[in-house]
Amino acid sequence: MTTYSVVGRPVTRQEGPDKVSGKFIYSADIVLPGMIWGKVLRSPYPHAKILHIDASRAMSLPGVRAVITGKDTAGMRVGRNVRDVPLLAEDKVRFVGERVAALAADDPDTAEEALTLIDVEYEELPAVFDPIEAMEPGAPLVHEGSPSYETSSGYETSAGHIQPQGNIVDHSTWSNGDLEKGFRESDFIFEHTFTTPWVHQAYMEPYACVVDIEGSGRIQIWANNKQPYSLRKQIALALGLPEDRIKINPCGIGGDFGGKTPAMNVPLAYFLSLRSGQPVKMIMNYIEELMAGNPRHPSIITIKTGVKRDGRLWARHSRVVYDGGAYAGYRGRAGLAGARHAAGGPYHIPHFRIDSYMMYTNNVPCGSYRAPGQPQTVFAVESHTDMIAHELGRDPYELRLQNVVREGQVCATGRRYKHVRGEETLRAAAEAANWGSPKAGPYIGRGISLGQRPQEQGVFAATVSIDENARATLYSRVPDTGTGAHTVGRQMVAEDLGIPVEHVWVTQMDTDSAPFDAGAGSGSSVGGTYAALGAAQEVRRKLTGLAAEFFGWPEEHIIFKEGRVFVEGDPGKGVPIQALAARAVAAAGGPISGDMTTTAEEAEVTCFCAQVAEVEVDPETGQVKVRKFITAHDVGTIHNPLSHQGQIDGAVIQGLGYALMEGLDSEEGRISTLSLGEAKIPTIQDIPELVTVLVESPGGNGPYGAKSIGEQPIPPVAAAIANAVYDAVGVRIQNLPITAEKVLLGLKR
């Protein structure tokens, strides 16, 4: 493999010292002169008419500066794509926790007290909580009257609108071959159903924002939103204002995992600031986060598979039903792209069809969480695959190896990829786990699973400039949500310009600095780094032309490397890059700059992830302990081994929590797990021995042949653990999480 000067080194983060010292500025840290505090009154009912709101007592409380209700925001809708979320409930509420009124006061305590003084009279309505029941004729309609909602991108329909069919927000299908024929030709038919719960992203920092309206009418916003340009567009569309009236200022984000994308309270802070004439800060507490955030979608997934006598997967119909909750505006599109993996993306299945439904219910609205929609489907597919193997008397690893998609084949998402490394990754995981070897004792089991996720790329913009001292600045529009994106961007610039990474600084820009940028997300590790690299290449191109002019060198042979600029093959006659930079900046009258904006392209590259869990089950209590977890990935060039491994470990641990303990409990639409003490997440005592195996793979579509890593490790985790539990004690868990109570009940049965 090619060796690089900076790429491939474990570079530490520029912002690290400020984060550990408390100097790093998050949105909740913003303090402006005259700033007051906003709070929200939320609905106690899942579905009810609002008969009357009386806020007079709240408004008369000393220190209260503004109160707004749905009458003040009537007709305004917000949403990442589907614009169906009212800023405040108008004639009715649709879930427990929906915003009914908002107010601002001089301090948080006064604001909290004022909320108790708002009187709301409700009339309860029939509600629907089960997404399957929501499909039935006669089910209560969450959005009555077949409303048509605008979409921000026009993606859902050519007209830029979406019209739900009853409670069905979206019905997406993917297919290949002839399904009926495939089932007729199959020798065995298997069908199983799996369910998964709500899971909150459990980021440390809850939603927070500050809004200030300048005398000119310009709206200044600080928010821990990972997609600032999308937020600006959401606010502009909701308020009916031009985007150039709105400026999203950069600030830190204390964890995201996909959840920091909706507008949340920003529009309300705007109205409270408009009404009071003062800047307004709003911070959600964790009760609000768990009650009314945007958790991972629950799912009900049924998979029917036809198998040939020799073990070939021949036909498959997958039906995925996601519970979207009361509104669709919290996620990036009407449905979830992760549903496309419900047939089994890593496998070649000649005949398949996927039907994915996104349902309105009177539950908490759901949003994005690491690999949206895919952890649900991969848990189902990989558990189902294991069940087929055991029914056929086949080794689960061997059955997967037989059916894994290979170069030139269409995978069971209907797409064909280049540089397919599914077989190699599967073999690497099995070898590292000593698959098939004797186990260490009774009640110990091994489970295997396989996942696949295509590379994504979006529209990203970056600027790079270099000063007279050859110190470079990367002006990024992508917020760093903790992934290390800014550090990798520095590495791109340093590598291309041949300077030390310590001589590159990242500055996050506001939304005035470029027309658009996709922000942090699935495609930022590819598109965002390409933007940084492209901007650096433009700087180098300009410097190359000046070096040719200054020194009489042939332009096509000029090299930038290890702090020097020289003619290829004769490094001794070059000059330090500082010398060139000084002359170039003097000649140009200022720093040399370059810009790059990428384009969104459908990827032809995918990544595979194979995992093996080794668990021990206590037969007396049903308690599951993960002893060892092996995760194998096909990877391209690794930009930063430190952050790369951090992404793998973090995703695996999140997957472990999803498998064994996490999930929000709800009764009649009321989330009852309203603290992280109840909504359990893994602690250090839950973490097993983690083993990572990297399978080098050519053809990555990222800079220097890289592949993204952040979302690949999480989807197969739960299935590997579920399969290991079955191997250990013969109990098959088909509804997450895999709790001791469920295992013990299975043992008793």
N, C-alpha and C positions, 0 to 999 in steps of 0.2 A: 504493500500500500504506500501511497505517496506520504512523505513526511512533511510537516509544516513547521513554521517557526512558532506560531501562536496557537493556531487551531489544533486541538487535541490536548492542550495543557489544562490542568485543573486550576483555572483562574478564579480568585476570590472576588466577591462582589464589591463594586464601588460603594454601594449604599450600606454595606454591612456595619461599619463603625457607627454611622448615624442611627441605625436601627437598634443596635445593642446599647447605645448610650442614651436613647430616648430623644435624640435630636430630630429624628425623621418626622416629617409633617404629614399627618393624615387629615382627612376632612374634618374629623371631630376636634382637631387641634386648632382649626381656624377661628380666630377671634377678631371681630371687626368692631369699630366704634359704634356704640348704640345697639349692639346685637341683642336680640331677644330670642326666646325659646319656643319652638312649636311642638305641639302634642296632638295626638289623634284619638278621637273617640271611635270605638269599633263595635260592630254589631254582635250581640249575644245570640243571635238566631241564624240558622243556616239559610232560611228562606222566609221572608216576611215583607209585607207592605209597610212602608213608612207612612203613618197617618198624620203625624204632626211632630215637629221639632221646635222646642222652645229653648233658646240660648240666652234669654234675657238675664237670668240669674248669673250665668257665667260672665257675661259681658260687664255686669255691674261690679264684679269682684275687683278690688284695687289691684293694679298691676297687670290686668288683662288688656292687651292692646288691639286684638283683632279676633273675630270668630267668623268662620265660614261654614256653610252647609251646601248640600247638593244644589240648592237654588242658585248659589253664586257661581257654580261651575256647570250648570245644566247644558247638556248636549255635547260637552267636551269629552273626547275619548283618547286614551293613550294606549300604546302597545308597541312592542319591539317590531312586530310585523302586523299581526291582526290587531286592529285598533278597536277593541271591545271593552276596555276597562274604563269605567267612569272615574273621574278624578275623586269624586265623593258620590256615594250612593244617592240616587235621586228618588225615584218612586218606590224602590224596593231594595232589599239586600239579598245577596245570593250565596254568602258563606259566612260562617262564624269568624269574625275578625275583619270583615269588610269595613273600610273607612266610611263613617257616617258624618262626622263633623271634624273640624280642626280649629285649633286656636293657638294664639301666641301670647306669651306673658313675659314679664321681666326676668323671671327665673323659672327653673324646672319645677320647683315645688308648687309655686303659684299656678303654673299651667296644669299640673296634675290635679290640684284641688278644683280648678275651674271645670275640668272634664266632668267631675261628679255633679256639677250644677246644671249640666245640659240635660234636659228632659226630652226623651224620645218615646213616642207612642207607636207601637208596632201591632200588626195583625199577622199572626203566623200563617204560613202557606204550606201546602204539601211539598215535601222535598224528596229528592232522589240522591242516594249516596253510593249505590252500587252501579258501576259503569255498564254492566251487562243488563241490569234492570232499566237503566236509562235508555237502552235501545228499544225497549218494548213499546208497542203501541199503547197509548194511554198513559205512559209515564209522565210525571210532572215535567213541564218544560222549564229548563233553567233560564233560557232566553226565549220568551214567548213571542209569537207573531212572526216567526221566520225572519228575523232581522238580517239585513245585509251590512257587513262591516267592511270598512276600507282597510287595505293593507298598505303598509309603508313602502314596500318594494314593488308591488304589482306582481310578486312571484306566484301567488296562489292562483290568480286568474289573469288573463290578458287585460281585463278591465281594471285590475287593481282592487277587486272586491272579493269577499268570500261570503257565501250564504249557507249557514249550517242547515243540515237536513234533520229537523227535530233537535235531538241532543247530540247528533253526530257532527263534530266540527270538521273532521277530515277523514276521508277513506282513501288510503293510498294502496296501490297494488304493484307488485313486481312479479314477473313470471318468465318462464322459459320452457320450451318443449311443449308436450301435450300431456297435461296432468292426468286426465282420465285414462289415456292409453298407458301411461306409466304405472298407474295403480293396477290396471288389468294385467300388465306384464310382470308385476311383482309377485314373489312367492310368499312373502310375509307382510303383514300390515301391523303397525304399532301406533298407538295413539295415547298421548299423555297430556295433562294440563298442569301448569305451574303458575304460582302467584308470587308477586313481590310487593313490598310495602312502600309507603312514603319514607324518604330519608333526607334529612336536612344536610346541607353542605358542611355545617359545623365549622365555618371559618371563625377565627377569634374575634374579628372586628365586625360588629353588626352594621347595618346600613346607616349612613350618616350623610348629611348634606348641609350646605350653607348657601343661601341665595341672597343677593343684594341687588337692588335696582338703582342704578345711577340716576342722577338728575336728568341726563340725556335720554333716559329710557332704556339704556343698555343693561342687559341682565347678566350679572356675573354669578357663576355657579361653581361651587366646589363640591364634588361628590365622589364617593368611592365606587365609581362605575368604571368597568374595565373597557368600555367601548364609548369613549367620549363623543365621537361624531354621531354614533347611533343615538345616544342620549340627547344630543342637541336636536337631532331630527325629530325624535319623539316629542320633545317639549314644543318645538316649533309647530308641528302638525296639530298637537293637542290645543295649543293656545291660539292658533291661527296667526302666527307671527313669522316674519322672514327669519331664516336661520342666522343671518348676519347680525340680528339684534341680540343673539345669545352667544356667550363665551363660556366654554367649559375650561376651568383652570386646572392645571395638573396638581395632583396630591397623591400621597401614598395609598396603597390598598392592602389592608391587613388580611389577606387570604380571600380566595374567590371560588375556585373549583367550578366555575361556570355560573355561579349564582348571582354575581354582581353585574347584572345586565339590565334589569327593568328600571323604569324611572322611579319607582317607589314613591317617596314623599316629595320629590323635587318640585312637581307642579304645585303641590299644596304650599310649600315654602314660598314659592313665587307669589301666590295669591295672598298669603299672610303678610309678606313683605310689601306687596302692592297696597294692601288695606291699611297697614300700620305705618308705612313710610320708613321702616327700619329693616336692617338685615335680620334674617331669621335662620336659626340653626335647628335642625331636627335630627335626633338620634333614636333609632329603634332600640328597645331593650330586647333581651333574649326571649321573653315571653311573647313579644310581638313577632320576633323572627320565626319561632316555632309554630305559632298560631297562624300567621298570615304572611310568611315569607314565600319562597317559590321552590319547594323541595323537589326531589326526584319523583317522577311519575310512578305511582303504583301500576301494576300490570296484571293481566290475566292472559296467559299464552297457552294455546292448544296447538300441538304439533302432531300431525299424522304422517307417517313415513312408510313407504313401500320399499322392501328390501329384496334383492335377489338371493337365491339360495347360497351363492358363493360369498355373500356379505356386501355386495355392492349396493350403496344407497341409490335407489332408482327413481323414486317419486316422493315428493313432500308437499304437503299443504300446511302452512302455518297461519294461524289466526291470532293476531296480537290486538288486545284491547287495552289502551292506556286510559287511566283516569286523569283527565286534564284539569279537573276542578272547575270552578265557576267561570274562569276567564282564560282566553288563549293568548292574551297580550304579554304574558310573562316569559314566553319562550320565543325562539327565533323564527319559527314558522308554525303553520297550523298543526302539522303532524311532527313526527320525529324521524329523522333520517336513520337512526339506529335500528328502527324496525326492519330495515332492509336486510339485516343480518339474521332474521328469524328463520330463514331456511337453512342457514349454516354456511356463512360466508367462506370458511376455510375449505369447504368440500366441493367436489364436483358431483352434482346431482342433475341428471339430464332433464328431468321433468319437475318443475316446482312452481308454486304460486304462493305469494305472501299477501295476506289481507291485513292491513293495519288500520285500526280505528282509533281516533282520538275523540273522547267523549266529554261533553259538559256534564258535570254533576254539581251538587251543592256542597262540595268539599273545597278545601284550600286550593287555590290555583297553583299549578306546578310550573317549573321553569327548567333551566339547564343545570346539569350536574355531570361533570367529567364523562365524556363519551356519551352524550345524551341519548337515551333509549337503548343503548347497547348492553350495559350490564344486565338488564332485564332479559333481553332476548338470548344472550350467550349463556346465561344461567339455564334457561329453558332448553336451548339446543344441546348444550354439552351434557346436561343431566339426561336428557332424552337419548342422546347417543350412547351414553353409558348403559342405560336401561336396555337398549336394543342389544348391545354387546352381551350383557348377562343373559338375556333371553335366548340368544343364539348360541350361548356357550363359547363366545369368542373373547379373547383378551381385548380390553378396551383400547389399549395402545395400538394393537395390531389392526383393529377395525378402523381406527382413525388413519393409520398409516396407509391402509389400502385405499381409502376414499379421499385423502387430502388432495386438493386441487394442485395440478402441476402446470408447468409452463405450456402455454398454448390453449389450455382448457378454460371454459367459462366457469367461474365460481358460482355458488348458489346465492349470489346477489344479482346475477345477470350481467356481470362485468368481467372483462378480460384484462389481465394485468401483465406487465413486463417484469422480469427478474423475480419470479415467484420462488420463495424460499420456505414454503410450508413444510415440506418433507424434512429438510435439513434442520429446521427449528424444532420440529417434533422429535426427531432422533436425538438432538442435543439435550433436550429436557429429560427424555427417558434415560439416556446414558448418565447424566449427572445425578439422577435419582436412584440409579441402580435398579431400574424397573425390573420386576420379576425376581429379584433376589429375596431370600428369606427375611421376614420382618423381625424386629427386635423382641417381640413378645405378643401375648394375646391382646385383643381389643385395639390393635394398631392396624391402621389401614392406609393405603395409598390411593389417591385419586388423580386422574389426569384430565386436562382440558386444553382446548385449542381456540385461539381467537385470531382475528384478522381485521385490520382497519386501514382503509385507504388514506393516502396522504392528501391533505387539503391545502389550498392556497387561496388567498383573497387579495384584496386591493390594499396595499400598504405604501406609505410615503415616508421617505427619510431624506435628510440633508446632512452632508458632511463638509466641514471646513477645516483648513489647516492654516496655522499662523506662522509668523516668521521664525519661531523656534521649533517648527515641525511638531507642534502639539495639535492634535486633532480633536474636534468636538463632533459627536454624533447627535444630531437633533432628531429625536425619535418621537413619533406620535403614538406609540404603543405603550400603554402603562405596564409597568412590571408588577404583576400580581403576586410575586414571590417565586416565580419560575426561573429567574435568572436571565430573562430575555435581554435586558440591557447589557449584561455581562457578555453574552454571546455576540451581541451587536458590536461591542467594543473589539472583540476578537476578530470579527469580520474586517473591520476597518484596519486594525493593526496588521493583520496578515497581508492584506492587499497593498498597503502602503509601505510595508517593510519596516514598521516602527514598533517599539515596545508597547505592549498593551497598557502599561502604566502611563503612557503618553496619550491615551485616548480617554476622553471624558464624555459621558452621556448626559444630555439635558432633555428632559421630557417637555414637549411643547404643548401649548394650548390649542384650541380649535380654530384660532385665527390664522394659524401658521400654514395650513394646507386646506384644499377643498374637501378632502375626505381621507379617512384611514379606517380600516376595519377594526382596529384595536386588538386587545389580547383575546385569544381564542384558539380554536383548533388549527387554523392556518397560520398563526403568527410565527411559529417556529420555522416555517418554511418561507412564507411570503415576507414576514417582517425582517428576517435576516437577509433575504435577497435584496430588500430595499436598502438596508445598510450597506451591503456589499456593492450594490450598483452605484450608490452615491459615492462610495470610496473610489470605485473604478473611474468615475467621472473626474474626481479630483486628480487621480493618478494620470488620466489621459491629458488633462491640462498641464500638469507638471512635466509630463513627458515631452509635450510640444515645446515648453519653455526650456527644458534641459537641452533639447536638440538645438534650439536657437542660441542659447547661451554658450554651449561648449562645442558645437559643431558635431555632435554625435548623430549617428543614424537612428532616427526615431524608433524604427521597428525593432531595434535590438537593445533598447534601454531597459535596465532591470532595477527594481526597487527591492532591496533585501537587507535585513539585519542593520538597518539604520544608514545604509549607503545607497547611492544611485550611481550606476556604472553601466558600461557597455558589456553585453553578454560575452563571457569568455575572457574579460580583462578587468576584474574587479579592482585591481590595484590602482588603476588610473581614474577611479571614480571620485566622488566627493561625498562628504556626509550629507544626509538629507537636510540637515539644518542649513547648510550653505545654499542648497538649491531653494529651500523654502524662503530664506531671507531675501534672495534676489527676486524670486517669483512674487512675493508679497509686495516688495518695493515697486516692482514693475507694474503690478496690477493695481496698486494703491489700496490694497486691503487683502484680507484672507482669501485664499483660493477655495471655492466652494463647488459642490456638486450635488445634484438632486436625483432621486429615483422614485418612481411610482410603479409598483408591480401591477399586473393584471390577474384577474381570477381565472384560473384554468382548471378543468377537471383533470384529476391526477390519473396517470397511467401506472402508478406505483402503489403498492400496498405493503404493509408490514405484518408479519406473523408473530404471535406470542403463544408459546406452549408452556404450560405450568403443571407442576406436580406438587400436591400437598400430602404430607404425612401427618396423620392425626392419631391421637389416643383418646378413646372414649371410656369414661368411667361407667361400668355397667350398673352400679348402684344408684348413681345420680343422673346419668345421661349427659354429664358435663363433657364437652368436647375441648380438647387441648390440641392446638396445632403445634407439632413438634418441629417441623421443618417445612420450608416452602421454597421450591425451585421455580424460577421464572427464566425462560429462554426467549431471546428476541433476535430477530434478524435486523441488523443495523447497518447503516452506511458509515460515513466518516462521523465520528463523535466530536462535536465541537468542544465540549467542556466535560470531561469525565466526572467531575465533582457534581455538577448540576444534573447531568445525565443519570447518574446513579441515584441522586436524590429524588428525581422524578419517578424512577422505577420503585424505589422503596416506599415512597409516599403513596403511590397508587396501589401497591400491593396491600399496604396497611389499611387504606380506605376500603379496599375490596374485602379484606378480612373482617372489618367492622360490619360491612353490608351482609356478609355471609352469616356471622355468628350472633350479632347483638343489636344492630341498629334498626330503627324503625319507629315511626311516630304512630302512637295508638290513637284511634279516633272512634268515638261513639256518637252516632247520629250527627256526624259532621263536626263534632267538637274534638279538637286535638287535646288530649289529656297529658301528653308528655311535654310539659312546658318549661323544662330546664334541661341542661346538658347532664345533670345528675340522673335524670330519668331517661332521656334520649341518649343511651349509652354510646360512647365511642371508645375505641381501643386505647389502652394506656400501655406504658412500657412493659408491664408485666404480661400483657397479652401477646407480645411480639415474639414469634418463633425465630429460629435460625433462618436467615434469609440468604439464599444462594442465587446469584445472577449468572447466567450464561449468555454470552454475546456471540451471535453467529454473523460473521462478517458477510456483507452482501453488497454487490455492486448495484449501481443504478438508482441510488437515492435521488429524489428530485429537489433536495435542498442544496444550499451553497456547499461547494466542495464535496458533493455526493452524499449529503447527510439525509437522514430520515428523522421524522419527528418521533417523540417517545412518550410524551406526557399522558396520553389517553390509552395507549396500547396495553399497559399492564393490568388495568382494572377489570375489564369485562369477564375474563375467564376465571377469576379468583373464586367466586362463590361456588361455581360448579365443581372446581377441583376439590374444594373442601367437602361439598355434599357427596361427591363420588367417593372420597376417602372415608367418610362416615359409613357409607353403605359397605365399603370393603371391610371396614373394621368390625361392624356389628350387624350388618344386614338390614339396617333401617334406612329407608329412602325418604328423604325430606324434599317435598316438592313445593313448599311454601316458605319463603324466607321470612325472618332469619332462622338459622338452625339452632334453636335454643335447647337447653338441657331438658326442659319440660317436654318438648316435642320428641326428642330422642328417647327419653324415658318412656313416654307413652307408646312409642313404636316398639320398644323392647318388651313392654308388657303385653302388647298385642301379639 
